[in-house]
Amino acid sequence: MKDRKFPSSKDIKEVLTELETAEGSKFLPKNASAVDKLKFELCKSFIIYKQDRKLSQKELADKLEIDPALMSKILHYRFEEFTIDRLVKFLEILHKDISIKIA
């Protein structure tokens, strides 16, 4: 068996500390408002677009001419500072023939 080099305890602790403070994607609570549900679905559309076209976060931000930090917020469902019309405006840049259906 080959000799394996494992990270030191110090390295592991540093990584764990970084992961504990990192912001991941936000989940939609069960009692979310209709507005938040719509924003969540709009954000999901950006993720699908990004994945389908194999774009990086920066490439997608460049297409929309926005800061990559704002793009990160959209891609992680951190939509509090975005209005529905702002998210739709961004989607219209990506999809010229966008249509939104409300069920």
N, C-alpha and C positions, 0 to 999 in steps of 0.2 A: 504494500500500500504506500502511496506517495505521502511524503510529509506535507501536512496542510498547515498553512499559517492562518491563524484566526486573529481577528482584531483584538487588541488589548482591552482590558476592562475599562480603561479610561476612554478609548475610542467608542466603545459600545455605549457608555454613559452619555457621551457627547451627542451621539446620534439620537439616542432615546430622548434626551432633553430637547433637541431640535424638533423631533417629531411631535412631542407633547405640546409644543407651542405653535406648531404650524397650523394654518387654517386650511381645512379641507372643504369639500363641497357641503353646502348647507342642505338640510333635508326639509321638506315641506311638512309642517305639522298637520295633524288630522283636522284641527279646527281652523285651518287657514282660510282667509277671506277669499272671495271670488277674484279680487284684484291680484292677490298673491298667487293664486292658482294659475291665472292667466300669465303673469310674469314668469312663473316657473316653466310653463309650457313654451313660452317664447325663448327663454334661456336654453331650454332643451333643443330648440331648433338650431341654435348656434353650434351646439356640441355636435349635432348630427351633420351639419354642414361641414364643420372642421374635420370630423372623422371621415366622411365620405370622400373628401378631397385631399386627405392626408396632409393637412396644413398644420403648421406650428401655430402656437398662440400668437406669436409676433407677426406671422404672415397674415393671419386673420385680422389682427389689429391694424396692420398696414392697409389692407383692403378697405377697412371701414374708416381709415384715417383717424384712429383714436389711439390713445396711450395704451400700451400693453397691460398696464396695471388695471385699467378700466375693463379691458377684455378679460382679464383674469377674474374680475368680480362677476362678470356675466357668466363665464364658463364654470364658476363655482357656486352659482345660484345665490350670489350675494347682491340681490337686486334692489335693496332698500332705497338707494339713491337714484334709481332709474324710474322714469314714468313709463307707462305702457306705450305712449306714442313715441317716446325716444327709442325704445327697443324695436318697435315696428319700423321706425325710420331706418334703423341699422339693418334690419332684415330686408327691407326694400332695396337696399344697396346690393345685397347678395342675391336676392330673388326679385327680378323685375316684375314677375307676374304673381306675386304673393297674394294668397287669399286666406282669411282667417275665419274659421267656423266656430261658433259658440254653441255648445250642446246644452 
